[in-house]
């Protein structure tokens, strides 16, 4: 490669010098524009009277605009972060809205739980009305006869210490002035009617009730304190009234001639709730079809009530 000639070197140096001079000139021009003082004047259009004037430079305008933009950003950030005004900005949720949403979520959960309980309760009442019993839920071991253990008579004789303790307790009870008679049962069921039983309780025949023959318009009474949960006419069983009691008891009275209580009424033990009759397609005469349920399962009313 040939070495550059002196003429070429001089041209290159001159060219570089010219470019540096142009850059220096441009910087001076920009600096001059930035720091050149200008006057902002507001004049009256009619009289050309000077109302307001202000000396400015482009650098001052740039600095003021930058500081103003920074202040606006800072104030906006502060408002969004620490003041309630952010609730009016689209996209930001208010605290009240969050609290309401939380309260509604809790209420929705409570309503769901209450709805499930009501559905289970309605299903239980439906079983009472239709007599549809789920045998799979019954414990068959509870109805099997338990073997009778043969006791040794010698082992049943009390010892001397036992006899002495019994005599001591008997002497103390003899002079106990604070002992009161108490009932051995927690629930006493009042007989709804008195009369001969024409058909007994039979789980084998799916007759979960007792039928008691009566004279027409015989008063039918509540077997226990409770609330009327159903009181209406049905095609198959005529006028039906159902009471819900404490401890999971439900009593059902069917084929009544008329009802004296309505749904939602609170009744007391022995209070008249209906009059005996023979209504409904399944009725064969004037009688009371009485059912007693405990925790969703039918039980024989004659175990607790004497009808005759």
Buried (B, 14 or more C-beta within 10 A) or exposed (E): EEEEEEEEEEEEEEEEEEEEEEEEEEEEEEEEEEEEEEEEEEEEEEEEEEEEEEEEBBEBEEEEEEEEEEEEEEEEEEBEEEEEEBEEEEEEEEEEEEEEEEEEEEEEEEEEEEEEEEEEEEEBBEBBBEBEBEEEEEEEEEEEEEEEEEEEEEEEEEEEEEEEEEEEEEEEEEEEEEEEEEEEEEEEBBBBBEBEBEBEBEBEEEBBBBBBBBEEBBBBBBBBBBBBBBBEEBEEBBBBBBBBBEEEBBBBBBBBBEBBBEEEBEBEBBBEBBBBBBBBEEBEEBBBBBBBBEEBBBBBBBEBBEBE
